[in-house]
């Protein structure tokens, strides 16, 4: 507790001063968050720093109302698996697990029509699957429209099609 208190007091002393309360609180939050991040990262192994950064970023965004809880849960779990009545239209390259996740993802508000889009545009989704950097590639079909999906939502799509590239997607997410 003493360590935490010292970080907080240090942020009060070292953050940008302002007579405007809103500006001062924002400055305190920014300084304290960064100070906490730096100090915690000192004690983490390199391999764990990205995970800590991602969790801190998500928690900040959740506090601002920028991350939907059901989307966060889907990223962590892939949704609750049940019998999938929809036949995998791309079984030669998309795993049954991936197809099941696409079908479950379609149930989230921002992804209405995803399953149908994949079925109607298999070649476009295959290009995403085959892309060397799918975490940066434009999505095909109706989901490729700029601004349609948030960076977090793009991670959910990446989880379905290329879970092996999630770490790269998370790096880009945290950087942004």
N, C-alpha and C positions, 0 to 999 in steps of 0.2 A: 504494500500500500504506500509505503514511503517513496518507493521508486516512481510510482504512478503520480503521486502528489508532486514530486520534484519536477516531473515532466510538465505537469499542468501549471505550476507556478512559473517555470521557465518560459512557457508559452505566453503567460500573462505579461511577463517582463519583456520578452523578445519579439512579440508579434507587433505588427503595424498599429500604431496608436491612431485613434479617431474620436472625434466628439460625437459623431453619428453612431448611435447604439447599434443599428443594424449592420453598419460597416464594421464596427469593432467586433461584434459577435462573429461575423463572417471571417474576419481576420484571425480571431482566436481559434475558430474551428479549423481553418486551413492550416494554421501553424501547428496546432496540437496534433492534428491527424498526421501531418507529415513527420513531426517529431516522433510520435508513437511508431509510425511505420519504420523510420530509420533505426530506432533503438531496438525494436523487435527483430528486424532483419539482421542485425548484428549477431544475434544468437541462433539464427536458423542456418541449416545447411543450404547450399546453393539450390539444390533440387526442390526445396520446400518454399522458396521465396515466391515463385510464381503462384502457387496455391494460396499463400497468405495474401498476396497482392490482389488476387482475384476475389477472394472472400471479403476482403476489406472494401474493395470496389463495389461488389454486389450489395453489401450491407449499407454503404453510403447511398447507393442508388435506390435501394428499398426504402430507406428513410425519406428520400425525396419523392417516393411514389413512382419511380421510373422503371421498376421491375415488377412484373406481375408474378404473384406467388405461385400460380399454377404453372407458369412457364419455368420458373426456377425449379420447381419440383420435377417437371418433366426432364429438365437438363440433368438433374441428379439421378433420376430413376428410369427414364424412358417410358413412363406411364405404367399403368397396371395391365399386365398381359392377360388377355382372355382369348377365347377362340376367335380367330379372325375369319369372318365369312367372305372376305374379299380376296380373290385369287391374285397372287403376285404376278403382275404383267411383265416383270423383268427378272425372272428367276435365274437367268444365266449370269447376271452380274450383281443383282441386289439380293442380299441374303433375306431369308424369311424373317429374321429378327429385325432387320432394317425396314422391311416392308410393314411388319407389324407396328413398328414405331411410327412410320409414316401415317398409317391408318389411325393410330391413337392421337398423333399430333393434329390430324385433321379435326379432331374434336375440340381443340382450343380455338377461341374466337378469332385470333389473327390468322389462323391457318385454314379457315373454311375453304373447301374446294381443293386443298392440296392433293388429296388422293386422286381426285378426278383429273387434276392438272398433270400429275405423273402418268396416269393411264393414257391421257390424250397426247402426251409429248414425251414419250419414252426416249427418243433420240436426244432431246435436249437435256434430260436428266442424266442420261448416260454420259454426255459430254462433261457434265459437272462431276460425275463419279470418276471419270478418267482424267480429269484435270490434275496437273502436277501441284497446283495450289488452289484446291477447292475452297479453302477458307477465305480466299480473296476474289474468287470468280463470281461473276454475275449469275444470279439464279435464272433458270429458264422460265418460259411461260409467264403467266400472270404474276408470279412471285418475283420476277426479275425487275419489276418497275422500281426505279430509284426511290428510296424513301418508304416503300411499302412496309418493309420489315425493319425492325431495329437491329442493332448489332447483336443484342441478346437473342432475338428471334432467329437470326441467321445461324447462331451457334446451335440452336435446336435442329434446324435443317441439316447442318453439318453432322450432328450426332446421329441422325438417321442414315445418311448416305455415306459418310466417311468418318466414322468414329476415331480412326487412326490419326486424323488431323485436328482433333479437338484441342490439343495442347497449343498448336500453332494459332488456331482461332482464338483461344483464350489470351495468348500473348498479344495479338492484335487488338482484342477487346480491351485489355488493361491499358495498353498503350494509348488507345483512343480516349 
